């Protein structure tokens, strides 16, 4: 997932899209439930799946387990047969990849339906169009059985959820989740944002907590004789100069925003918000933000950013893969993608991982990744129908080591993948079919596994071991600010324009203070108060 599509930035246009929209059929959601009721919700009991033994185990602190090979005899996830027999289930969700072939031409999708016991009708919308699709669907009232909801949606209010969607508490709260053992395997942190109206109103889409690595083209660093392990800001800035070679069309960095994020970690800046004794501070209003802006401006002035950094979008992965930039900050899943897409054309291609050094040395922050990408909400329905849908979603959360996971991720043997030893390697047909966005309904907890190049997995695991002790969470992740959902994304465009202008050298740094003052008066102080109120109610 492109890190530029952040949890808050994704719905930047939602407020404009949904302005004036009336929610058809919402009716009366009942009396307003006080925020304090959310603190009393009993989250699902966490029952980890014992899984496959590994010398690279996961930890409660956020390290995901890593595996070199898939088990030769995967565990049967449902030995008693398909778990969710009954009417078909409509699932409205999004996709970042090209839309896969339809079910009548998709062997993997057909096999998945057969294994689950019902027709899973994925109604797929490209990621950029999803905010409008979500708003229009809610407004029209013709709801699918389940749909993806980003927590920052301007219309994702407790009142809307209470009117249209199912409180799942009786099915999932506490030990009730034992009826759905693979959902019980999802860590507690991923369930926290599913709480609204004093109940559990959604299913998680769990993601890796270890945060984004700063990837390096280690082969380029080795060839240039440059040490990719700076110990402070001064050494990092010098390293950027040393690896940059305009004659070879090679630069240190290609994206100013992610460079800013990396420097913010060096400065131990907050991850979106800083919470101290219940008081919230936005990361852009800190002194660290101004220091980071000035630092990236100095890197730009030194010529270490790609010449098209400020004028071209969507090329950073390609620049990194082709060696035109030597570093890029991206999601944990990007490592495998880099090898898949670029290693075949480059002899000696090697990806490394750079932990942020402290500004003056020592340890720096590692911004924790979100516990979810989004959540899945389920339309109100009779109890038995809800149970059937939950059994189907339980099937979409079967973990690594099971036949269900193997089918979801790698499709049907012989058609979608072939075996290399015990490991599935996707065929061309499989690469198209397994993009079916089951991960945007729910999923098993993340693992590190790359069957095409298992030798790369220990490096991914070692990076987690380094950074997880220094994780800094976003304290607002499980909270809600209606003002932030409604206005924050729109203002983000202004913030990003000013931020890039300063880092490029077109805009004086003093304009940042004016921007932050405007933010505080127009919305920031209200957003802050709403988060503080929600924090107090939940603690």
N, C-alpha and C positions, 0 to 999 in steps of 0.2 A: 504494500500500500504506500503510495506516495506520501511522504511525511508532510508535504505542503498542504495536503488535504486534512488538516487537523480536525480534532473533534469539534472545536468551536467554529472554525472557519468553514466547515463543510456546508452549513446551512446559512451562509452569509446572506443569501437572497431570500430566505424564508419569510422574513417579516414583510418584505414588499410583495411576495407572492400571495401571502395569506391575508393581506390587509383587506378588510371589508368582507371576507368570506364568512358566511353564516354556516354553522355546523348543522346540517340537515339531520333531523331525527335524533338529536342529542337528548331532548327532553330534559327532565329534572334529574341531575346527578345525585340528588339527595343533599342533606345538610353538609356544609363545609366541614371537613375533618381537620382539626388543629394539627399543626406541624408536630407537636409533641407526641401525637399518636404513632408517628413513624419510629420513634425510639423504642416503642414497646413491641414492635414486630419481631417475631421469632424467625430468623432466617433458617433456610434449610440446613440440617445437620450435614457437616462435611464428612464424607466417608470416602477417603481416597481409594481408588482402584489399585490393587496390589501390583498389577502390571507385570512387566517383563524385567527380570533382574538386569542391572547395568552397573558398570563401574563408574558411571557418570550420573548419579541420582539427582533428582530434584530436591529442593529444600522449601520449607514453609516461607522463607524470607523472599523467595522469588526466582531462584535458579530453576530452570526447566530441565527435566532429564534429557539425556542425549543417548542415542543408540547408533551403533555402527551398522547393524543388520536387522532385518525383519525376522521374527521367529519363523522357523521352518514349518511349524504347525500352529497357525493362528488359532486363538481361542474362539470358539463359536459364541458369538455375542448373545444369541437367542436360541439355545438348544431345543426349546419347545416349539419353535416355528415362528413365523412372522408375528410380531407383537401388536400390530395396530390394524388388524382387519376391520374393514368397515368402509363407509363412504369416503370418496376422495377428499383431499385437503388442499385448499387454495392457499398459497404462501406468496405474498407480495414482498419482493425484496429487490436489491440492487446488485450491480456487478461492476467491477473495474476492468475485467478482461472482455474480450469479444464475447457476445452472447453465444452459448453452445448450441449445437444442433438440437432441433425439437425432439421430443420424446420418441416420436415414431422413427427417427433416424439416429437415435442415441442409445447405444447398447448399454452403456453404464447407467443411464437414467432408468431404462427399462428394468435392469437387474436390481437397482435400488428400490424401485416400487415393489417388485416381487419380494424382496427381502423384508421390507417394512410391512407389507400386507395391504397396502392401499396406494392409490394414485396420488403422488405428490405433484400438484400442479404449480410449479414455480412460475410466477408471473414476474418477469425480469425486466428491470428498467436500468439503463445506463446510469452510472453514478451521478453525472452532472444534471440529469433530468429528474432525479428522484425527489428532491424537495417539492417540486411542483406536483408530481404525481401523488405524493403523500397528502399534500394539502387538498388537492382536488378530490381524492378518494374519500377522505374524512368528511369533506363538505357535502359530497354527493350522497353519502349514507349507504351506498352499496358496498359493504365491506367484505374483504376476503376473510377466510377463517383465521389467518394469522398474517401479521405484517411487521416489517422492520420499522423501528422508530429510533431516530437519533434523539438523544436526551436533550439536545439544544433546540429542538424544533419549537418554533414560537407557538404552535397550537397543541403541543404535547403537555397540556395542563392536567393537573389532578382531576379537575371537573370533567374534562373530556374523557379521560380514562374511566372515571367512575360511571359515566353515562353509557359508554359503548363497549368497554372491554372488561374481561373477566378478572375478578380478584381470585388469584390462584392459591391463596393462603391455606385453605383446607386441604389442598392436594400436596403442597410442598413445604409448609412450615414445619420446622423441627424434624422429628422422625417420620413425618408423613412422606417425606421425599424418598424413603426407603423403597417405595413402590416403583421408583424410577432411579435405579442405582447408578446409571451413567450421568444423570443430572446431578446426583448427589456427589459425584466425583469432581464437580466444578468448585473451585475454591470459594470461600466465603466472600472475599473481596469483590468477586464478580457479581455476587448477588446484591450487594449493598445498593447499587443504583437502580435496582428493580423495585424498590419500595416507594409506594405512593399511597395516600389516603389511608394510612394505617394498615396496609396490606401489601402482598406481593403481587404486582400487576404485570410482570414481564419475566421472560427467560433471558439469561445472559448469552452473550456471544464472546466467550472468554478469549483474552489475548495475553501475550507474554509481558511480564512486568519489568524485565531487565532494561527496557528502554532502547533507544536508537544508538547503534554504534557509529563512530566516525570511521568509515571504511577507508583503507589505504590500498593503493595498487602496490603491493609489497614488492612485486617484481621490478617495478620502475624505481622504487627507492633503492633496492639492492644494486640495480644496474648503474644508478647515479652515485652510489656510495654515500647516500644520505641516511642518517639515523632517523627512523620514524617514531622515536620514543622521546619526545621533548619532556623536560622536567618542570617547565614553567612557561609563562607567556613569552618571555624574551626568546627562549629557545624555540618555541613554536613559530614565532614570527620569522626567525632566522631560517628555520627549516623550510618554511613556505618559500622564502627567497631562493634557497639552495635547490629545491626540487623544480622550480620554475625555469623553463628554457624556451623562450619565445621562438627561437630558431627551429626548435624541434616541435613547435606547436603544442607545448606542454605547460600547464599552469597548475598551481597548487589546488585551487578551489574553483567551483563554478556556480555556487549559489550563495548569495549574500545573506539570506534569511537563515539558512541552516548554519552558516558560519557564525552568525550572531548568536544562535542558540548554543553552539559549542563553546563560544567565549563566555556566555552567561554561566555555563556550568563551571568553567574555570574559576569564575568569580563567586562560586557558591550562591548564585542567585536563586530565587524561588522558582518552582515549577508552576507557572501560571499565577498562583497565589501563594502568599506566605501567611500562615496562621500562627499567631502568638497570643496565648491566653484568650482565644476567641476573637481576636481582632485580625482583620484581613487587609493585606497589602497586595495590590496588583503588581506583577513583575515589571511592567513597563514604567511604573512610577517610582522605581527604586533608583538609587545612585548607580547600582551595577548596570542598569540598562544604558545609561549615558556612557559609562566606561566601555561597554561592549560596542556601542555605536562608534565611538571614537577609535576603538581598536580595529574594527573591520574597515573603517575609512582609511586607516593607515595601511592595512593590507592592500586595499584597492589602489592607493597612491603608489605603493611599491610595485604594482604591476603583477601581483601574484594571483589575481582573479582572472578567469577567462575573459577576453575582451567583450564577449557577448553576454556576460552575466546579467547585466541590467536591461538588456533589450530583447533577449530571446528566452522563451519559456518552454519547458517540456523536453529539454535536451540533456539534462544533467546526467541521467543514467547512461545515455549514449556516449557522452563525453568521458565519463569514468570508464566505461567498458572499452572504449577505443584508445584510452591512454591520453586523451587531451587534458584531463585533469587527474590529479594524483590522489585526491581525497574527496569523499562525499559522505554526508550524514544521512542515514536512511534507516528504514525499519529492519528489525532482526531478520525477517523473511527474505530481505533483498539479497543476502549472501548467496543462497542457492540460485537465485535468479541470475546473478552476475555470472556465476560459473556456467549455467545452462546457456545463456544468451551470448556470452562473449569469449569464454575460454576456448571453444573449438577453433576460433580464428586466430588465436594468439598463443604462440609457443611460450611456455613458461608462465602463463597467466596465473597470478596468485593474489588473493585478497587477504589483507591483514586488518587488525582492529586496533584503533588508537583510543585509549582511555584518556579523558581530559585531565591534563595536569593542573594542579593548583596554580593560580595566577602568579604567586611568588614561590611556588614549590609546595610540596606536600599533597594532600588529598583534595580532590575537587568533587563537586556534586555530580551524580548521574541522575538525570531526570527519569523518574519511573514512568514506564509506559502505562497507558490506560488499561484497567482491568477488563474492559469490554471495548469492542468497536461500537456496538449499538446494542439494542435489546429487541426482543420479539414480543409483541402484544397479541393476545388472542381474543377474538370477538366473543361476546357473551353467548352462551349456548347451554343446553341441558347438561347435567353433570356427566352423563355417560359419554357425550360427545367431547367434552373437555378432557376426560380421561383418555379417550382414543387419541386425541391430538397430542397430549402429553406423552403417551407411549410412542408416538411417531417421532416426536422431538427427542425423546430418550434414545431412540435408535440413531438419530443424527449426531449423538454425542458419544457414540461408542469409541473407546480409547485405543491408543496405539497398542498393537499386539493382538487385536481382535480381527475377525474376518470382516466385521462391519466397517472398521476404520480403513482396512485395505481396499474395500470396495468403494468407499466414499472418496478416497484420495487417489486411487490408482485404477479404478474401474475393473473390467473383466479380463482375466488372464487370457492371453492369446489374441485378444482384440485390442484392448486398451493398454495392456502392458505385457512384457515378457519377463521371465525371471533370469536374473544374473546371480547365480547361486540361489540364495533365498530372497533376494531383493527384487522388487518390481521396478522395471525401467519402462517408462511410458513410450508407447508407439506414437506415430504422428496422429493417428485417429484418437488415441487416448489423450494427447495434449489438448485436443479440441473438446472432447467430451467431458473431461473431469473438471472443467471450469464451471460446471453446474454449481451455482453459489449456495451450496449447503452451509458453508461457513457463515453466511449471512442469514441463517435461521437460528442455529446454535452450533456448538462444536464441542469437541473434547478439549481439555487443557493442552496447551502447546507442548511440543517436544522438538528437540533438535535431531533431525534425521535427513540424510541426503543420499539415497541409494546409488545415484550416479557417480558420486565422489565421496565415499565414506571417510576418506582421509582428511577431509576438510572439517568434519564434525568436532574433533577435539579442540580445534582452535576456537570455534564458536562457544563451546562449553567453557573454555579457559577464560574467555572474555567475560562471561557472566560471573565467574568466580571472582574476578577482579572488581567488577562494578557493583554487584548487588549489595555488598556491605555499605555502599555510599548512596543508595537510592534515596531520592527525595520525591515524595508523592505530591500530587496536586490535591490540596485539601478540599477543593470544591467539587471533585469528581462525582461524589455521591449526593451532592446537594443540588438545589435548583434556585436560580434567580430568574424570575419571569422577565425582568428588565433586560438581563443579559441575553436571554433567548430572543427577545423581541428586537433589541437594538444593537447588541454587541457585535454581531456579525457585520452589520452595515457599517459600523464605525471602524471595523477592522481594515476595511479598504483604505480609509484615510490614514490610519496608522501605518499600514504597509507602504503606502506611497511616500509618506514623510520619512519613514525609517530607511527605505531604499535611497531616497534622495540624499539623506545625511551620509549614508555609507558610501555613496558614489561621489560625494563631494559637491553636489549641486545645491544642497540645502544647508544652511548654517545650523550647527548643533543647538543654538539657543531656541530654535523653533520647536524643539522637542518639549521644552517646558511649557510653551504656549499650548501645544497640543494636549498635553496631560491636564493642564488646567481646564481646557474645554471639555475633555472627557469627564473630569470630576463633576463639573457643573451640569453637563447635559445628561449624564447617566451614571457615572462612576460611583459617586457617593451613594446613590440609590442601590446600585448593584452590590456594593460592599455591605450595606445595611441588610440586604436580603440574604446574602450568604452568612453574615454573622448571626442573623435570626435563625436561619436553618441550622447552623452549627450548634447554637445554644440549645435548640429544641431536640437535637439528636445526641446530645452528650449529657 
